Amino acid sequence: MTSTQAAAPTPAPLRARTRVAVIGGGASGVLTAINLLVRSDDPGLEVVVHEASGIVGRGIAYGTNDQRHLLNVRARHMSAFPDAPSDLLDWALRTGRGSDPQAFLPRADYAIYLQDRLADVADDRLRIRAGRVRDVVPTATGFDVVTERSTAPADAVVLCHGNQPPRPLADLPDAPWHIGNPWQLGRLRALPADARVVVVGTGLTAVDTVITLLEDGPERHVTMLSRSGTLPKPHVEQAHTAWVTKVPDDAVTADQVAEAVAEECRAAAERGVGWRAVVDGLRPLTQELWRRLPHDERRRFLDVHVREWEVRRHRMAPEVALRLQRYRYDGRLTIRPGTLHEVADLGERCAVTAAPGAAPIPADAVVNCTGPLADVRRSADPLIQALVARGTVAPDPLALGIDSTVDGRVVDASGTVVDGLYVVGPPRKGTLWESTAIPEIRAQAAQVAGAVVERTSRSIAAN
């Protein structure tokens, strides 16, 4: 090179990619990934979704392959995007899956919808990794995500692992008749066509289980058993679809809140409006009301009021309610209050006594539909076990999930916020209470994704 030739500029060093690990590929994980990709225009961003099955969008909620398992919310309320409320309906119409905004779509269809919506925004910044995550280890620069096959660094991690499998039924043996996970549909379908089955639980999962058992086995009989013996209420068509529910600011105990809601129901009834509109109108206030209650009052709500709330808040599709009514009329379904007071193991079968002195119920199977395990200290998930053992995560004070801040940052066992570690979805129930349905999850996903993008942008600017 001669002295008159200008030296070529030294190229800037390539910046390492900013990696965000999303642990879990169900609804929480997909919505978080979508928001990360949409909210960031950084070509150096890498969003890695870790999903054990390698198939995103399903999770426990939408992983069923039984088309008779319906969403518990009308299609018009299930859009993945709050600013596009008709998005699910538009998709259903375009794909030939329905056009009625009042319809309750199959759960499996919703999984496909989530997959399609992720595909719409996916680019070369998205990675989907099959396999289980065994640990997330804090490091000086972020985290190491440990899978069954490898370890990879991440700048931020979002826990989107959803609901845990049901908590184990106490003292039941590992017997052929004991079905501990109701989503093992193959085991349900393999039961004899004339099997007698005890389903422990009367919630929405139990309802789906009964649908599968009785539709597939025309001679089967099911006994649903729970302490309350009450089913979720059905949705109904409402002439009045909106009610602005009010709860006084001085309602600071569980009993006061319950009485305020009851008073709203009475006021609505006087105007010809049903209680469903009151419950729906309470939804924008629910998280604030939960945060308002002191710890002891939250505990009282769980001890005294929770079942009355759950059966009204989490309702079932009307066509599902009609099926259950028909099964009861035909004598194929019995619903009774009680517990597994005593279970006699008879080898291939068992006999269940629901209360002291009650006649035993012969059963070919007992299915655990008691709801997801909430206490992370009892989780069988190796990832949760590792995080709890190290103190990286801790149960919230009521052991309903993972301790976190209101905006989704994880709080460790010492009470310190873990920088760069977030949580979205059902594990935030103890902090927010209302944290399991799509409207809440999509809001959380947007909020957390925004925080992650802002955090990574600051880090890039600093370097």
Secondary structure, DSSP 4 states (H G I P E B T S, - for coil): --TTSPPPPPPPPPPPPEEEEEE--SHHHHHHHHHHHHH---TTEEEEEEETTS-TT-HHHH----TT-B-SS-GGG--S-TT-TTHHHHHHHHTTS---TT---BHHHHHHHHHHHHHHH--TTEEEEES-EEEEEE-SSSEEEEESS-EEEESEEEE---PPPBPPPTT--S-TTEE--TT-HHHHHTS-TT-EEEEE--SHHHHHHHHHHHHH-TT-EEEEEESS--PPPBP---S---------TT--SHHHHHHHHHHHHHHHHHTT--HHHHHHHHHHHHHHHHHHS-HHHHHHIIIIIHHHHHHHHS-B-HHHHHHHHHHHHHTSEEEEE----EEEE-SS-EEEE-STTPPPEEESEEEE-S-B---GGG---HHHHHHHHHTSS-B-TTSSSB-B-TTSEEE-TTS-EEEEEEE-SGGGHHHHS--SSHHHHHHHHHHHHHHHHHHHHHHHHH-
